[in-house]
Amino acid sequence: MDQRWEDAVFLHWRIPVSAAEARMPPGVRADVVDGSAWAGLVGFRMERIRLGAAVPLPYWGSFPEINVRLYSREPDGTRAVVFLSLDAPRLAVVLGARAAGLPYVWSQCRAVAPDGTDPAYGYDVVRRRGRTMSSFAVHPNRAARADDDLSLELTARFGLHSRFAGRTVHVPVSHEPWPLHPAAVAHLEDGLLAAAGLDVDGPPESVLFSPGVRTRIGRPRTVRGP
């Protein structure tokens, strides 16, 4: 399946390794980057979803998604993402993804784009059940590139780990490296991290923006233990 992920906003906080380990699926460990485990709040617009390179899926093909994530590593060193939640407004997408073992939540979601008065990119989420919400936006510095080791390690994740049918699986996700820009938080009011059981302190340490990448999602494989 091919798709584009556009106008991506990455917010990251350091968390204790033990907090991340407690949420890893069997067979993988929390990945440690710059001495810490990390929790991410990430939003982007999913655009132009296709089966292969040719068959468009119009209803599925354009919507915002906001996810809460941790980072994982297999015994062989394969690194990936573990999603604690993924909020999306398309019910069919949510139901299909949940059937595949991904923790999607049907929510009201809105992408915020720059206008004549505010150059911010961001995302608003309100869950249909419980009314948990999140609203965040950033001002990217497009004149600068974020090519430091921390930024690259937090975003260069070419797959995900999840549980399906009693197994831990790895789903490969291929794409070019994210074109990254440093950004400043314009506003942040979030309940998704707490709803996922994560306790973060203060503002995010890493704040990044990317105009986007084209991605291809591959076939899952079972993760074998050490």
Beta strands, then each sheet from edge to edge (+ up, - down):
strand 1: 2-15
strand 2: 29-30
strand 3: 37-51
strand 4: 55-56
strand 5: 62-73
strand 6: 79-88
strand 7: 104-112
strand 8: 121-127
strand 9: 133-140
strand 10: 159-164
strand 11: 167-175
strand 12: 181-190
strand 13: 206-217
strand 14: 221-222
sheet 1: 2+ 5- 3+ 1- 13+ 11- 10+
sheet 2: 2+ 5- 3+ 1- 13+ 11- 14+
sheet 3: 2+ 5- 6+ 7+ 8- 9+ 12-
sheet 4: 2+ 5- 3+ 4-
end
